[in-house]
Amino acid sequence: MDVVAQVYEAVDARDADRLAALLAPDVDWPEPMGGGRLRGRDAVRRHWQDQWAVLDVTMAPRRTRVLPDGRVEVLVEVVVRDADGDLLGGATVLHTHTLAGDRVARMDVGDPLGPL
């Protein structure tokens, strides 16, 4: 589970290389802005580098738990600001990380309330 905490630290530090090193080579990662999926470390690295060029994204984990199937679920408070520091939005989301050994192999984003 330490690898998951390190992912958030790398994102907040804007360290794309450190982030990529925490991921499986063929990681499957969400691309929320475009609604698709990113495949592989290089795609995730480029995605974050592009995001950081125009946005300041802060992710603050609020709760972490290991699910019975071994995935790690994190309740995350996300705040997004533009390059000038103006608030663009914020949300509380649920990230679910699938691990492969000591690397993140997949990350999914969901609604913390789930289906009603």
Z-matrix of the N, CA and C atoms (Angstrom, degrees):
N
C 1 1.454
C 2 1.531 1 110.45
N 3 1.312 2 118.32 1 -21.58
C 4 1.460 3 120.73 2 178.14
C 5 1.517 4 112.30 3 -57.34
N 6 1.324 5 116.36 4 -34.53
C 7 1.463 6 119.51 5 -178.77
C 8 1.528 7 110.22 6 -62.06
N 9 1.309 8 117.86 7 -34.54
C 10 1.464 9 121.15 8 179.74
C 11 1.528 10 109.93 9 -66.43
N 12 1.317 11 117.85 10 -45.05
C 13 1.472 12 120.87 11 176.88
C 14 1.523 13 110.26 12 -60.35
N 15 1.323 14 117.08 13 -38.60
C 16 1.458 15 121.26 14 179.33
C 17 1.525 16 112.13 15 -66.15
N 18 1.331 17 117.62 16 -30.95
C 19 1.469 18 121.21 17 176.55
C 20 1.529 19 109.60 18 -60.95
N 21 1.329 20 116.96 19 -47.23
C 22 1.468 21 120.14 20 -179.89
C 23 1.528 22 111.44 21 -66.23
N 24 1.312 23 116.83 22 -37.54
C 25 1.464 24 120.08 23 176.78
C 26 1.535 25 110.66 24 -62.62
N 27 1.328 26 116.86 25 -42.74
C 28 1.472 27 120.75 26 179.96
C 29 1.523 28 111.28 27 -65.32
N 30 1.325 29 117.52 28 -40.52
C 31 1.466 30 120.66 29 178.53
C 32 1.526 31 109.81 30 -64.20
N 33 1.315 32 117.44 31 -46.53
C 34 1.463 33 119.91 32 -178.85
C 35 1.521 34 112.26 33 -67.69
N 36 1.341 35 117.30 34 -27.06
C 37 1.462 36 120.89 35 177.17
C 38 1.535 37 111.74 36 -85.18
N 39 1.327 38 115.95 37 -3.32
C 40 1.476 39 121.74 38 -176.92
C 41 1.526 40 111.41 39 56.43
N 42 1.315 41 115.55 40 43.67
C 43 1.457 42 122.48 41 -178.04
C 44 1.531 43 109.19 42 -110.04
N 45 1.327 44 115.99 43 88.16
C 46 1.460 45 121.94 44 -175.71
C 47 1.524 46 112.16 45 -64.95
N 48 1.320 47 117.65 46 -35.79
C 49 1.466 48 120.16 47 179.67
C 50 1.522 49 111.06 48 -68.45
N 51 1.317 50 116.55 49 -42.35
C 52 1.470 51 120.23 50 177.45
C 53 1.523 52 110.51 51 -64.00
N 54 1.337 53 116.51 52 -42.10
C 55 1.455 54 120.75 53 177.46
C 56 1.524 55 110.12 54 -59.28
N 57 1.324 56 117.45 55 -49.95
C 58 1.466 57 121.50 56 -178.00
C 59 1.526 58 111.35 57 -58.99
N 60 1.323 59 117.51 58 -36.21
C 61 1.461 60 121.41 59 -179.53
C 62 1.529 61 112.36 60 -66.52
N 63 1.321 62 117.58 61 -20.52
C 64 1.463 63 122.44 62 179.91
C 65 1.518 64 112.61 63 -87.13
N 66 1.327 65 116.35 64 -6.07
C 67 1.458 66 121.75 65 -174.75
C 68 1.522 67 111.77 66 -104.25
N 69 1.328 68 116.16 67 150.02
C 70 1.460 69 120.96 68 172.83
C 71 1.534 70 108.21 69 -65.10
N 72 1.330 71 118.31 70 149.41
C 73 1.471 72 120.43 71 -178.30
C 74 1.529 73 113.53 72 -53.78
N 75 1.334 74 117.19 73 -35.25
C 76 1.465 75 121.26 74 -178.11
C 77 1.526 76 111.55 75 -106.78
N 78 1.328 77 117.30 76 32.83
C 79 1.462 78 122.33 77 -177.36
C 80 1.532 79 111.51 78 -50.15
N 81 1.323 80 114.73 79 145.78
C 82 1.467 81 123.51 80 177.02
C 83 1.528 82 105.44 81 -114.46
N 84 1.349 83 116.34 82 114.12
C 85 1.471 84 121.96 83 -168.38
C 86 1.525 85 109.59 84 -129.80
N 87 1.319 86 118.33 85 140.77
C 88 1.469 87 119.97 86 179.26
C 89 1.529 88 112.34 87 -73.18
N 90 1.314 89 115.18 88 149.97
C 91 1.467 90 121.48 89 173.90
C 92 1.524 91 105.77 90 -122.81
N 93 1.347 92 116.95 91 83.77
C 94 1.457 93 121.41 92 -170.85
C 95 1.528 94 114.35 93 -60.16
N 96 1.313 95 117.78 94 -34.06
C 97 1.470 96 119.73 95 -177.59
C 98 1.524 97 111.16 96 -65.42
N 99 1.323 98 117.19 97 -38.66
C 100 1.457 99 121.24 98 -178.49
C 101 1.515 100 113.59 99 -99.38
N 102 1.332 101 115.91 100 -11.47
C 103 1.452 102 120.13 101 177.56
C 104 1.514 103 114.23 102 80.69
N 105 1.318 104 118.00 103 8.87
C 106 1.457 105 120.08 104 -179.05
C 107 1.518 106 111.54 105 -108.77
N 108 1.305 107 114.36 106 -156.87
C 109 1.453 108 122.26 107 179.69
C 110 1.518 109 109.41 108 -128.29
N 111 1.314 110 115.80 109 147.15
C 112 1.455 111 122.39 110 175.41
C 113 1.522 112 107.44 111 -104.29
N 114 1.323 113 116.46 112 143.45
C 115 1.462 114 121.21 113 180.00
C 116 1.520 115 110.04 114 -122.67
N 117 1.314 116 115.98 115 122.89
C 118 1.446 117 121.75 116 175.51
C 119 1.521 118 113.79 117 94.73
N 120 1.341 119 114.44 118 154.74
C 121 1.464 120 121.87 119 -178.31
C 122 1.526 121 112.96 120 -58.08
N 123 1.337 122 116.43 121 -44.15
C 124 1.467 123 119.57 122 -176.79
C 125 1.522 124 111.60 123 -63.05
N 126 1.327 125 117.03 124 -38.02
C 127 1.468 126 120.44 125 179.26
C 128 1.523 127 110.62 126 -65.59
N 129 1.330 128 117.27 127 -40.87
C 130 1.466 129 121.00 128 179.03
C 131 1.527 130 109.89 129 -67.84
N 132 1.321 131 116.90 130 -42.35
C 133 1.470 132 121.06 131 177.69
C 134 1.529 133 110.50 132 -57.76
N 135 1.325 134 116.85 133 -50.44
C 136 1.479 135 120.90 134 -179.84
C 137 1.521 136 111.30 135 -61.67
N 138 1.321 137 116.71 136 -41.63
C 139 1.471 138 121.28 137 179.22
C 140 1.527 139 110.58 138 -55.54
N 141 1.341 140 116.60 139 -50.72
C 142 1.454 141 119.58 140 -177.82
C 143 1.514 142 111.61 141 -68.22
N 144 1.313 143 117.90 142 -38.45
C 145 1.465 144 119.70 143 177.25
C 146 1.525 145 110.44 144 -61.11
N 147 1.322 146 117.76 145 -42.12
C 148 1.470 147 121.71 146 177.20
C 149 1.525 148 110.99 147 -64.40
N 150 1.344 149 117.20 148 -42.42
C 151 1.460 150 121.24 149 179.11
C 152 1.523 151 111.00 150 -61.42
N 153 1.322 152 115.98 151 -47.17
C 154 1.464 153 120.51 152 -176.53
C 155 1.526 154 112.23 153 -67.56
N 156 1.306 155 117.68 154 -20.73
C 157 1.469 156 120.45 155 178.13
C 158 1.529 157 110.91 156 -69.03
N 159 1.327 158 117.82 157 -26.14
C 160 1.461 159 120.82 158 -175.92
C 161 1.530 160 114.36 159 -124.87
N 162 1.328 161 117.06 160 -14.34
C 163 1.457 162 120.60 161 -176.03
C 164 1.522 163 111.18 162 -134.16
N 165 1.324 164 115.03 163 153.35
C 166 1.454 165 121.82 164 171.27
C 167 1.524 166 106.38 165 -111.71
N 168 1.323 167 115.63 166 105.05
C 169 1.461 168 121.62 167 -177.57
C 170 1.519 169 108.67 168 -105.77
N 171 1.333 170 115.98 169 125.01
C 172 1.455 171 121.67 170 176.55
C 173 1.518 172 108.25 171 -115.56
N 174 1.329 173 115.92 172 130.95
C 175 1.466 174 121.25 173 177.79
C 176 1.519 175 108.85 174 -121.03
N 177 1.311 176 116.42 175 119.91
C 178 1.462 177 121.75 176 -179.75
C 179 1.529 178 109.71 177 -115.85
N 180 1.337 179 117.18 178 104.88
C 181 1.468 180 119.36 179 176.28
C 182 1.526 181 110.71 180 -62.32
N 183 1.321 182 116.37 181 133.19
C 184 1.465 183 121.38 182 -178.77
C 185 1.528 184 112.57 183 -110.23
N 186 1.327 185 116.35 184 -26.58
C 187 1.470 186 120.99 185 179.00
C 188 1.522 187 107.83 186 -155.48
N 189 1.303 188 116.83 187 137.14
C 190 1.460 189 121.88 188 177.66
C 191 1.520 190 108.29 189 -130.22
N 192 1.326 191 115.92 190 137.49
C 193 1.468 192 119.23 191 175.40
C 194 1.518 193 109.84 192 -149.42
N 195 1.299 194 115.08 193 150.22
C 196 1.460 195 121.44 194 176.86
C 197 1.517 196 107.54 195 -92.62
N 198 1.315 197 115.85 196 126.78
C 199 1.464 198 121.67 197 179.21
C 200 1.531 199 110.13 198 -80.11
N 201 1.333 200 118.13 199 160.58
C 202 1.464 201 120.50 200 -179.16
C 203 1.535 202 113.92 201 -55.59
N 204 1.332 203 117.36 202 -29.37
C 205 1.473 204 119.79 203 -179.45
C 206 1.531 205 112.72 204 -86.65
N 207 1.350 206 117.35 205 4.38
C 208 1.455 207 121.30 206 176.47
C 209 1.523 208 115.16 207 95.47
N 210 1.336 209 117.28 208 -12.38
C 211 1.464 210 118.63 209 176.24
C 212 1.523 211 109.27 210 -68.35
N 213 1.327 212 115.47 211 157.10
C 214 1.460 213 121.20 212 -179.51
C 215 1.521 214 108.34 213 -112.14
N 216 1.324 215 115.55 214 122.22
C 217 1.459 216 122.31 215 -177.67
C 218 1.526 217 108.66 216 -104.48
N 219 1.343 218 115.75 217 131.20
C 220 1.463 219 120.69 218 -177.98
C 221 1.529 220 109.24 219 -129.28
N 222 1.319 221 115.88 220 124.12
C 223 1.454 222 121.73 221 172.14
C 224 1.524 223 106.26 222 -84.80
N 225 1.337 224 116.66 223 120.92
C 226 1.461 225 121.42 224 -169.97
C 227 1.524 226 110.74 225 -125.87
N 228 1.322 227 115.54 226 133.04
C 229 1.457 228 121.52 227 172.00
C 230 1.536 229 107.24 228 -93.85
N 231 1.325 230 116.18 229 119.48
C 232 1.463 231 121.98 230 -177.45
C 233 1.524 232 109.15 231 -110.36
N 234 1.331 233 116.41 232 131.94
C 235 1.457 234 122.47 233 175.52
C 236 1.522 235 107.12 234 -125.26
N 237 1.335 236 115.75 235 131.20
C 238 1.463 237 121.17 236 -178.61
C 239 1.525 238 109.01 237 -120.99
N 240 1.338 239 114.75 238 127.71
C 241 1.463 240 122.00 239 177.47
C 242 1.522 241 108.61 240 -124.72
N 243 1.335 242 115.90 241 154.63
C 244 1.462 243 118.86 242 175.75
C 245 1.524 244 109.59 243 -80.88
N 246 1.327 245 115.81 244 -179.88
C 247 1.471 246 120.90 245 -176.20
C 248 1.528 247 112.34 246 -61.86
N 249 1.336 248 117.33 247 -23.24
C 250 1.463 249 121.50 248 178.69
C 251 1.525 250 112.75 249 -87.82
N 252 1.333 251 117.17 250 -3.17
C 253 1.454 252 121.14 251 179.91
C 254 1.512 253 114.55 252 91.92
N 255 1.350 254 116.25 253 2.97
C 256 1.465 255 118.94 254 178.58
C 257 1.526 256 110.44 255 -75.41
N 258 1.322 257 115.93 256 136.27
C 259 1.458 258 121.68 257 -179.07
C 260 1.527 259 110.68 258 -67.30
N 261 1.316 260 116.63 259 124.64
C 262 1.464 261 122.10 260 176.19
C 263 1.519 262 111.36 261 -99.73
N 264 1.314 263 116.46 262 -29.72
C 265 1.460 264 118.82 263 -179.96
C 266 1.510 265 111.54 264 168.64
N 267 1.303 266 113.18 265 173.90
C 268 1.453 267 120.27 266 178.21
C 269 1.508 268 109.14 267 -159.32
N 270 1.305 269 115.64 268 157.79
C 271 1.454 270 120.47 269 -179.74
C 272 1.521 271 109.13 270 -160.91
N 273 1.304 272 115.14 271 160.52
C 274 1.451 273 121.43 272 169.72
C 275 1.521 274 105.67 273 -108.14
N 276 1.332 275 115.42 274 124.10
C 277 1.461 276 121.12 275 -176.56
C 278 1.518 277 109.86 276 -128.23
N 279 1.307 278 114.76 277 164.90
C 280 1.454 279 121.55 278 178.33
C 281 1.524 280 108.06 279 -112.09
N 282 1.321 281 116.79 280 117.67
C 283 1.466 282 122.32 281 176.00
C 284 1.525 283 108.09 282 -101.98
N 285 1.313 284 116.38 283 133.36
C 286 1.457 285 121.21 284 176.12
C 287 1.516 286 107.96 285 -119.89
N 288 1.327 287 115.91 286 119.61
C 289 1.462 288 123.22 287 -176.84
C 290 1.524 289 109.85 288 -105.01
N 291 1.325 290 115.78 289 128.91
C 292 1.455 291 122.00 290 172.37
C 293 1.522 292 106.77 291 -100.77
N 294 1.319 293 116.39 292 127.39
C 295 1.456 294 120.85 293 -176.44
C 296 1.528 295 110.56 294 -101.30
N 297 1.325 296 114.49 295 148.92
C 298 1.460 297 122.46 296 170.61
C 299 1.531 298 105.12 297 -127.62
N 300 1.314 299 115.80 298 98.82
C 301 1.455 300 119.74 299 -173.81
C 302 1.515 301 109.54 300 66.62
N 303 1.327 302 116.71 301 -123.94
C 304 1.466 303 120.93 302 -178.79
C 305 1.528 304 111.99 303 -103.97
N 306 1.332 305 116.35 304 27.32
C 307 1.466 306 121.57 305 179.86
C 308 1.537 307 109.97 306 -131.15
N 309 1.329 308 116.04 307 153.66
C 310 1.461 309 121.00 308 174.13
C 311 1.523 310 107.53 309 -83.23
N 312 1.331 311 116.84 310 123.21
C 313 1.462 312 122.25 311 -179.33
C 314 1.526 313 112.12 312 -97.87
N 315 1.326 314 115.96 313 -24.80
C 316 1.469 315 120.14 314 -178.56
C 317 1.526 316 108.46 315 -157.31
N 318 1.339 317 114.86 316 144.88
C 319 1.457 318 119.89 317 173.11
C 320 1.523 319 107.79 318 -133.58
N 321 1.322 320 115.36 319 135.32
C 322 1.464 321 121.79 320 178.04
C 323 1.517 322 108.76 321 -123.70
N 324 1.325 323 115.69 322 149.00
C 325 1.453 324 122.45 323 178.95
C 326 1.521 325 108.13 324 -114.17
N 327 1.333 326 115.66 325 132.95
C 328 1.455 327 119.52 326 179.55
C 329 1.510 328 111.49 327 -140.35
N 330 1.299 329 113.64 328 176.08
C 331 1.456 330 122.73 329 177.25
C 332 1.525 331 108.53 330 -84.39
N 333 1.332 332 118.88 331 125.22
C 334 1.468 333 119.42 332 -178.06
C 335 1.522 334 113.66 333 -63.45
N 336 1.324 335 117.36 334 -21.09
C 337 1.459 336 119.99 335 178.48
C 338 1.520 337 111.69 336 -84.03
N 339 1.331 338 116.60 337 -20.84
C 340 1.464 339 121.09 338 -179.02
C 341 1.513 340 110.67 339 65.80
N 342 1.317 341 116.61 340 -175.93
C 343 1.472 342 119.68 341 178.53
C 344 1.514 343 111.38 342 -66.50
N 345 1.304 344 116.06 343 139.86
C 346 1.469 345 120.54 344 179.42
C 347 1.509 346 110.09 345 -91.04
